[in-house]
Amino acid sequence: MTRSAARPPGVSPHEALFLPVLGGLVALAWLALALWTASPYGRYVEHDWTSLGLAADLCAALPAGRLLLPALLYVSGWLLMSVAMMLPTMLPLLRVFARLVRGRPDAARLNILLIGGYLLVWLAFGLTAHLAGTGLVLLVRRWFWLALNGWAIGAALLLLAGLFQFSALKYHCLQACRTPMGFVLARWRGRRPGREALRLGLAHGAFCLGCCWALMLLLFGVGTGSVGWMLALASVMALEKNSRWGRRLARPLGAALISAAVAVIALNLWA
């Protein structure tokens, strides 16, 4: 069988390589995360908001007096997590866009700009959450009860994520993520292809953030260095956005998260 016969009709060589290259990139990101978290430098990808004890430092990635290198390592770790967890959830939109621009000499550059815009949104979210965690450190140092009861932060994150699953914003953003063809056609004219591709990635990233930010915050409750939790949350978000019954998953998941928050509170108050 020849190479042309092995490809479906009308599929260019570049398009045929698109999914394998993307899959390889995501797999490489997961492998890098697994190796990084198992290494002596795993603390640079951890950010557990619930492991607060008396006089404990919330973020081990920022030791006093050494800010620049740990901050760069933190950004790298968050980008890896974004590639591993969120890039697969935008696969339907990537396929639509790849078909739309196939045949163009700058198709590869446009796809890179699209992905870059998407990841830029998630990078901004990670940095914002990191700064929020730094502020939380200051709060813990002044609030003795919270310093001894870090579980309350985890319970609050579970409750927030559960309640958000029932919000109108959640469903509005989720619907935009679940209609990739309409999303692309509403924003792509091809007059300024580079700028439009970047804006398309930013817009899709914003809507994806709008429906998934509360679930992503759960990572800061279990520790971003937990590859198992990352896989679980990535699977849930991919099912919500891409499966036929994903929309119906939101409310049961919300109920489960709220129940988990109540259980955490009850168990700790009882103890």
FISETOR-121848 format. One record per atom (N, C-alpha, C): x, y, z. Coordinates in steps of 0.1 Angstrom, whole numbers, padded with zeros to 4 digits, always signed. Atoms other than C-alpha are relative to their C-alpha. Example, Ala and Ser with C-alpha at 12.3 -4.5 7.8 and 13.67 -1.06 7.14 Angstrom:
<recs>
+0009-0012+0000
+0123-0045+0078
+0009+0012+0000
-0009-0011+0000
+0137-0011+0071
-0008+0011+0008
</recs>
This chain:
<recs>
+0008-0012+0000
+0000+0000+0000
+0009+0012+0000
-0008-0012+0001
+0014+0034-0010
-0004+0010+0011
+0004-0010-0010
+0014+0064+0013
-0012+0007-0004
+0012-0007+0004
-0012+0082-0007
-0012-0009+0001
+0012+0009-0002
-0035+0051-0005
-0003-0001+0014
+0002+0002-0014
-0030+0049+0032
-0007+0012+0006
+0006-0012-0006
-0043+0085+0037
-0014+0001-0006
+0013-0003+0005
-0080+0093+0034
+0000+0010-0011
+0001-0009+0011
-0090+0111+0002
-0001+0015+0005
+0001-0014-0003
-0084+0149+0003
+0007+0004+0013
-0008-0004-0012
-0061+0148+0034
+0014+0002-0004
-0014-0003+0004
-0028+0165+0029
+0010-0007+0009
-0010+0007-0008
+0005+0150+0042
+0001+0008+0014
-0002-0008-0013
+0007+0179+0068
-0012-0003+0009
+0012+0003-0008
-0029+0172+0080
+0001-0014+0006
-0001+0013-0004
-0022+0135+0082
+0010-0001+0012
-0009+0000-0011
+0007+0143+0106
-0004+0008+0012
+0005-0009-0011
-0013+0167+0127
-0003-0007+0013
+0004+0007-0012
-0028+0143+0151
+0011-0008+0007
-0011+0007-0006
+0003+0121+0156
+0010+0010+0007
-0009-0009-0006
+0024+0152+0163
-0006+0006+0012
+0006-0005-0012
-0001+0167+0187
+0000-0010+0011
+0000+0010-0010
-0005+0134+0204
+0014-0003+0007
-0014+0001-0005
+0033+0131+0207
+0004+0011+0010
-0003-0012-0009
+0035+0166+0222
-0006-0002+0014
+0007+0002-0012
+0009+0158+0248
+0006-0011+0008
-0006+0012-0007
+0024+0124+0257
+0014+0004+0006
-0013-0005-0005
+0058+0141+0260
-0001+0009+0012
+0002-0009-0012
+0044+0167+0284
-0004-0009+0012
+0003+0009-0011
+0029+0139+0306
+0012-0007+0005
-0013+0007-0004
+0062+0120+0306
+0009+0010+0008
-0009-0010-0007
+0081+0152+0315
-0005+0003+0014
+0006-0002-0014
+0057+0159+0344
+0002-0011+0009
-0002+0012-0009
+0059+0124+0357
+0015-0001+0005
-0014+0000-0003
+0097+0125+0356
+0004+0011+0010
-0004-0012-0008
+0099+0160+0371
-0005-0002+0014
+0006+0002-0013
+0075+0152+0400
+0007-0011+0008
-0007+0011-0007
+0095+0121+0408
+0015+0003+0003
-0014-0004-0002
+0128+0140+0408
+0002+0008+0013
-0002-0008-0012
+0145+0158+0437
-0005+0015-0002
+0005-0013+0003
+0132+0190+0420
-0015+0001-0001
+0014+0000+0001
+0096+0180+0422
-0008+0011+0007
+0007-0010-0008
+0088+0207+0447
-0003+0012-0009
+0002-0011+0008
+0090+0232+0418
-0013-0001-0008
+0012+0001+0007
+0058+0218+0403
-0012-0002+0010
+0010+0002-0010
+0039+0214+0436
-0005+0013+0005
+0006-0012-0005
+0015+0240+0449
-0012-0004+0008
+0011+0006-0008
-0006+0224+0476
-0005+0010+0010
+0006-0010-0009
-0029+0250+0493
-0006-0006+0013
+0006+0006-0012
-0041+0225+0519
+0010-0005+0010
-0010+0006-0009
-0008+0214+0533
+0006+0011+0009
-0005-0011-0008
-0006+0244+0556
+0000-0004+0015
-0001+0003-0014
+0007+0239+0591
+0006+0012+0007
-0005-0012-0008
+0019+0263+0618
+0014+0003-0005
-0013-0005+0005
+0047+0284+0604
+0004-0006-0013
-0003+0007+0013
+0045+0264+0571
+0000+0011-0011
+0000-0009+0012
+0053+0281+0538
-0009-0007-0011
+0010+0006+0010
+0025+0276+0512
+0007-0005-0012
-0006+0004+0013
+0046+0275+0481
+0015-0003+0002
-0014+0004-0001
+0078+0255+0483
+0008+0004-0012
-0007-0003+0012
+0087+0267+0448
+0006+0014+0001
-0006-0014-0001
+0097+0302+0461
+0007+0001+0013
-0007-0001-0013
+0123+0298+0488
+0005+0015+0001
-0004-0014-0003
+0133+0332+0504
+0014+0003-0006
-0012-0005+0005
+0160+0351+0486
+0004-0007-0014
-0002+0006+0013
+0158+0329+0454
-0013+0000-0008
+0013-0002+0006
+0129+0342+0434
+0000-0003-0015
+0000+0000+0015
+0139+0343+0397
+0000-0014-0005
-0001+0014+0005
+0149+0307+0390
-0012-0008+0004
+0012+0007-0003
+0121+0291+0410
-0012+0005-0007
+0012-0005+0007
+0096+0314+0394
+0000-0005-0015
+0000+0005+0014
+0108+0304+0359
-0003-0015+0000
+0003+0015+0000
+0107+0267+0369
-0015-0002+0003
+0015+0002-0002
+0071+0272+0382
-0007+0003-0013
+0006-0003+0013
+0061+0288+0349
+0001-0011-0010
-0002+0011+0009
+0076+0260+0330
-0008-0012+0004
+0009+0011-0005
+0058+0234+0352
-0014+0002-0004
+0014-0003+0003
+0025+0252+0347
-0003-0002-0015
+0002+0002+0015
+0030+0253+0309
-0001-0015-0004
+0001+0014+0003
+0037+0216+0309
-0014-0006+0004
+0013+0004-0005
+0005+0210+0329
-0011+0004-0010
+0010-0006+0009
-0015+0232+0305
+0000-0008-0013
-0002+0008+0012
-0001+0213+0275
-0006-0014+0002
+0005+0013-0003
-0008+0179+0291
-0015-0001+0002
+0014+0001-0004
-0042+0186+0305
-0010+0007-0009
+0009-0008+0007
-0058+0213+0284
+0000-0001-0016
-0001+0001+0015
-0045+0208+0248
-0009-0011-0005
+0009+0010+0006
-0064+0175+0243
-0014+0004+0000
+0014-0004-0001
-0096+0192+0253
-0004+0010-0012
+0003-0008+0011
-0093+0216+0223
+0002-0007-0013
-0002+0008+0012
-0087+0188+0198
-0010+0003-0011
+0009-0002+0011
-0120+0193+0179
+0002+0013-0007
-0002-0013+0006
-0113+0230+0174
+0013+0000-0009
-0012+0001+0007
-0078+0222+0163
-0002-0007-0014
+0002+0008+0012
-0090+0197+0137
-0008+0009-0010
+0008-0009+0009
-0116+0222+0123
+0009+0011-0006
-0008-0011+0005
-0090+0250+0120
+0011-0006-0009
-0010+0006+0009
-0064+0226+0105
-0005-0002-0014
+0006+0002+0013
-0088+0217+0077
-0003+0013-0007
+0004-0013+0006
-0098+0253+0072
+0012+0007-0007
-0012-0007+0005
-0062+0265+0066
+0009-0010-0008
-0009+0009+0007
-0048+0234+0049
+0001+0005-0015
-0003-0005+0013
-0032+0242+0016
+0007+0013+0000
-0006-0013-0001
-0020+0275+0028
+0015-0002+0003
-0014+0002-0002
+0018+0279+0028
+0004+0003+0015
-0003-0004-0014
+0017+0294+0064
-0009-0008+0009
+0010+0007-0009
-0007+0267+0078
+0007-0004+0013
-0007+0004-0013
+0019+0254+0103
+0001+0011+0010
-0001-0012-0009
+0025+0289+0116
-0013+0004+0006
+0013-0004-0005
-0012+0296+0120
-0004-0010+0011
+0003+0009-0010
-0017+0264+0139
+0008+0002+0013
-0009-0003-0011
+0012+0273+0162
-0005+0012+0007
+0006-0013-0006
-0003+0308+0168
-0013-0003+0007
+0013+0004-0007
-0037+0292+0176
+0003-0006+0013
-0003+0007-0013
-0022+0269+0202
+0007+0009+0010
-0007-0009-0009
+0001+0296+0215
-0010+0010+0007
+0010-0009-0006
-0029+0320+0221
-0008-0008+0011
+0008+0008-0010
-0048+0292+0239
+0008-0002+0013
-0008+0003-0012
-0019+0283+0262
+0004+0013+0007
-0003-0013-0007
-0012+0320+0269
-0011+0003+0010
+0011-0002-0010
-0046+0322+0286
+0002-0008+0012
-0002+0008-0012
-0039+0293+0308
+0013+0003+0008
-0011-0005-0007
-0005+0306+0316
-0003+0012+0009
+0005-0012-0008
-0021+0339+0328
-0008-0005+0012
+0008+0006-0011
-0045+0318+0349
+0009-0006+0011
-0009+0006-0010
-0017+0299+0365
+0008+0010+0008
-0007-0011-0007
+0003+0330+0373
-0009+0007+0010
+0009-0006-0009
-0028+0346+0388
-0003-0008+0012
+0002+0010-0011
-0035+0315+0409
+0012+0000+0010
-0012+0000-0008
+0001+0315+0420
+0001+0012+0009
+0000-0012-0008
-0001+0351+0432
-0010+0000+0011
+0010+0002-0010
-0033+0343+0450
+0005-0009+0011
-0006+0009-0010
-0015+0315+0468
+0010+0007+0008
-0009-0008-0008
+0012+0339+0478
-0007+0009+0010
+0008-0008-0009
-0014+0362+0492
-0006-0008+0012
+0006+0008-0010
-0029+0333+0511
+0011-0004+0010
-0011+0002-0010
+0005+0327+0527
+0000+0011+0011
+0000-0011-0009
+0003+0361+0542
-0012-0001+0010
+0012+0002-0009
-0032+0354+0555
+0002-0010+0010
-0002+0011-0009
-0022+0321+0570
+0009+0005+0012
-0010-0004-0011
+0007+0338+0589
-0007+0009+0010
+0007-0009-0010
-0018+0362+0605
-0012-0006+0006
+0012+0007-0005
-0047+0338+0611
+0004-0013+0006
-0005+0012-0007
-0037+0312+0637
-0009-0012-0003
+0009+0011+0002
-0068+0291+0632
+0002-0007-0014
-0002+0006+0014
-0062+0287+0594
+0013-0007-0001
-0013+0006+0000
-0026+0279+0600
+0000-0014+0005
+0002+0013-0006
-0037+0249+0620
-0010-0009-0007
+0011+0007+0007
-0066+0239+0597
+0000+0003-0015
-0001-0002+0014
-0054+0239+0562
-0010-0007-0008
+0010+0008+0007
-0081+0214+0553
-0012+0009-0004
+0011-0009+0003
-0106+0243+0553
+0002+0006-0014
-0002-0005+0013
-0090+0256+0521
-0004-0010-0010
+0004+0010+0009
-0094+0223+0504
-0016-0001-0001
+0015+0000+0000
-0131+0222+0515
-0006+0011-0008
+0005-0012+0007
-0136+0257+0502
+0001-0001-0015
-0003+0002+0014
-0121+0248+0468
-0010-0010-0006
+0009+0010+0005
-0143+0217+0465
-0014+0006-0001
+0013-0006+0000
-0174+0237+0474
-0002+0010-0011
+0001-0010+0011
-0166+0265+0450
-0001-0007-0014
+0001+0008+0013
-0160+0240+0421
-0013-0006-0001
+0013+0006+0001
-0192+0222+0429
-0011+0010-0003
+0010-0010+0003
-0213+0253+0430
+0001+0006-0014
-0002-0005+0014
-0198+0266+0398
-0006-0009-0011
+0005+0009+0010
-0209+0235+0380
-0015+0002-0003
+0014-0003+0002
-0245+0248+0384
-0003+0014-0006
+0001-0014+0004
-0238+0283+0372
-0003+0002-0015
+0003-0003+0014
-0251+0299+0339
+0013+0002-0008
-0012-0002+0007
-0216+0310+0331
+0007-0013-0005
-0006+0013+0003
-0204+0274+0332
-0006-0005-0013
+0007+0006+0012
-0230+0263+0306
+0002+0009-0012
-0002-0009+0011
-0225+0294+0284
+0014-0003-0006
-0014+0002+0005
-0187+0288+0281
+0001-0015-0005
+0000+0014+0005
-0192+0250+0278
-0006-0002-0013
+0007+0001+0013
-0216+0254+0249
+0009+0006-0011
-0009-0005+0010
-0190+0276+0231
+0011-0010-0003
-0011+0009+0002
-0163+0250+0236
-0005-0013-0007
+0006+0012+0006
-0187+0222+0223
-0004+0002-0014
+0004-0003+0014
-0194+0239+0190
+0012+0006-0008
-0013-0005+0006
-0159+0242+0174
-0002+0006-0014
+0002-0005+0014
-0171+0247+0138
-0006+0014+0000
+0006-0014-0001
-0194+0277+0147
+0010+0010+0006
-0010-0009-0007
-0167+0291+0170
+0010+0005-0010
-0010-0004+0009
-0141+0291+0143
-0005+0009-0011
+0006-0008+0011
-0163+0304+0115
-0004+0014+0004
+0005-0013-0005
-0176+0332+0136
+0012+0010+0002
-0012-0009-0003
-0140+0345+0142
+0011+0000-0011
-0010+0001+0010
-0120+0335+0111
-0004+0006-0013
+0003-0006+0013
-0120+0357+0080
+0012-0002-0010
-0011+0002+0008
-0085+0351+0067
+0007+0012-0006
-0006-0012+0005
-0077+0387+0060
+0013+0003+0006
-0012-0002-0008
-0051+0390+0087
+0003-0013+0007
+0000+0013-0005
-0044+0353+0092
+0008-0002+0013
-0007+0002-0012
-0017+0355+0118
-0007+0006+0012
+0006-0007-0011
-0035+0380+0140
-0014-0008+0004
+0012+0007-0003
-0068+0361+0136
+0002-0013+0006
-0003+0013-0007
-0053+0328+0145
+0003+0001+0014
-0003-0003-0014
-0038+0342+0176
-0012+0004+0008
+0012-0004-0007
-0071+0359+0186
-0009-0012+0002
+0009+0011-0001
-0090+0327+0179
+0005-0009+0012
-0006+0008-0011
-0066+0308+0203
-0003+0007+0013
+0002-0007-0012
-0070+0335+0229
-0015-0001+0004
+0014+0001-0003
-0108+0335+0226
-0004-0014+0004
+0004+0014-0004
-0111+0297+0228
+0006-0002+0014
-0006+0002-0014
-0087+0298+0258
-0009+0007+0010
+0009-0007-0010
-0110+0324+0275
-0012-0008+0003
+0012+0008-0002
-0141+0303+0270
+0003-0013+0007
-0004+0013-0007
-0123+0271+0281
+0003+0003+0014
-0003-0004-0014
-0110+0289+0312
-0014+0003+0007
+0013-0003-0006
-0146+0301+0318
-0008-0012+0004
+0007+0012-0004
-0159+0266+0320
+0008-0009+0009
-0008+0009-0007
-0130+0249+0336
+0009+0005+0012
-0009-0006-0010
-0113+0274+0360
-0002-0006+0014
+0003+0005-0013
-0130+0261+0391
+0006-0014+0002
-0006+0013+0000
-0120+0225+0383
+0015+0000+0001
-0015-0001-0001
-0084+0235+0377
+0005+0005+0013
-0004-0005-0014
-0083+0253+0411
+0001-0012+0009
-0001+0012-0009
-0088+0218+0426
+0014-0005+0001
-0014+0004+0000
-0053+0211+0416
+0008+0006+0011
-0007-0006-0010
-0042+0236+0441
-0004-0005+0014
+0004+0006-0012
-0061+0217+0467
+0006-0014+0003
-0006+0014-0001
-0045+0183+0460
+0015+0001-0003
-0014-0002+0003
-0011+0197+0449
+0001-0003-0015
-0002+0001+0014
-0002+0203+0413
+0010-0010-0004
-0009+0011+0003
+0025+0177+0415
-0006-0014+0000
+0006+0013+0000
+0000+0149+0417
-0005-0004-0014
+0003+0004+0014
+0000+0133+0382
-0013-0007-0001
+0013+0007+0000
-0029+0110+0392
-0012+0009+0000
+0011-0009-0001
-0052+0139+0401
+0000+0008-0013
+0000-0008+0013
-0041+0158+0369
-0006-0008-0011
+0007+0009+0010
-0051+0128+0348
-0015-0001+0002
+0014+0001-0002
-0084+0125+0365
-0008+0013-0004
+0007-0013+0003
-0093+0162+0362
+0001+0002-0015
-0001-0002+0014
-0080+0163+0326
-0011-0009-0008
+0010+0009+0006
-0103+0133+0317
-0014+0006+0002
+0013-0006-0002
-0133+0150+0333
-0003+0012-0009
+0002-0011+0009
-0128+0182+0314
-0001-0003-0014
+0001+0005+0014
-0122+0164+0281
-0014-0006-0002
+0013+0006+0002
-0154+0145+0286
-0011+0011+0000
+0010-0011+0000
-0174+0176+0295
+0000+0008-0013
-0001-0009+0012
-0162+0195+0264
-0002-0008-0013
+0000+0006+0013
-0160+0168+0238
-0009-0012-0002
+0009+0012+0001
-0183+0138+0246
-0015+0005-0003
+0014-0003+0003
-0219+0137+0234
-0008+0003+0013
+0008-0002-0012
-0232+0135+0270
+0008+0008+0010
-0008-0007-0010
-0206+0158+0285
-0008+0011+0007
+0008-0011-0007
-0231+0186+0292
-0008-0005+0011
+0007+0006-0011
-0251+0162+0313
+0009-0004+0012
-0009+0004-0011
-0220+0154+0334
+0002+0011+0010
-0004-0011-0008
-0217+0189+0348
-0007+0000+0014
+0007-0001-0012
-0245+0188+0374
+0003-0012+0010
-0004+0011-0009
-0238+0153+0388
+0014+0002+0006
-0014-0003-0005
-0201+0163+0391
-0001+0010+0010
+0001-0010-0010
-0211+0194+0409
-0006-0005+0013
+0006+0005-0013
-0233+0175+0434
+0011-0009+0007
-0011+0008-0007
-0203+0151+0440
+0010+0008+0007
-0010-0009-0006
-0179+0179+0446
-0006+0007+0013
+0006-0006-0012
-0203+0196+0471
-0001-0010+0011
+0001+0011-0011
-0209+0163+0489
+0014-0003+0006
-0013+0002-0005
-0171+0159+0491
+0004+0011+0009
-0003-0012-0009
-0168+0194+0506
-0006-0002+0013
+0007+0002-0013
-0194+0186+0532
+0006-0011+0008
-0006+0011-0007
-0177+0153+0540
+0013+0005+0007
-0013-0005-0006
-0143+0170+0545
-0003+0009+0012
+0004-0008-0012
-0159+0196+0568
-0004-0008+0012
+0006+0008-0011
-0178+0171+0588
+0011-0009+0007
-0010+0009-0005
-0149+0147+0592
+0010+0008+0009
-0010-0008-0007
-0125+0175+0603
-0006+0006+0013
+0007-0006-0012
-0150+0191+0627
-0002-0011+0011
+0001+0011-0009
-0157+0157+0642
+0013-0004+0007
-0014+0003-0006
-0120+0150+0647
+0004+0010+0010
</recs>
